[in-house]
């Protein structure tokens, strides 16, 4: 009996002191425009590698956590998968993407919407080699409703940025 009373008191204290309440007004994630800056990417997509013209895979982007984040679920044509979580940090005033691919690599980039596109920079980490390199990403909404996703990786040997992926996203019908 004492255990139930203590648990009940602790639960009540947590709910009273918690900044999260089901009674709150809509969060800034739902009302502030900066949280909507990446919404153009939401949807189900067929993706083509623009460097080869070949199908690259399929991607599904969803708004999650009450509009506070975007969740990406990628599957390439060989069945290899990857996921990312994208969110706006209002304290740092930046967007962040954390991406993990099945056993191959992870990407951690930050940035924001500027010059008509979401632009981020950070690092790519390769699991197999233990190497990491500077990395950039750009997602640009096109007038026809498609989205261009363009990534570059820095090559420290010749001190140049090398295209890593150039994809065209077309909404599934």
Secondary structure, DSSP 8 states (H G I E B T S, - for coil): -HHHHHHHHHHHHHHHH-S--TTS---HHHH-GGGGTTGGG-EEEEEEETTTTEEEEEEEEEEETTTTEEEEEEEETTS-EEEEEEEEETTTTEEEEEEEETTSEEEEEEEEEETTEEEEEEEEEETTT--EEEEEEEEEE-TTS-EEEEEEEEETTTTEEEEEEEEEEEE--
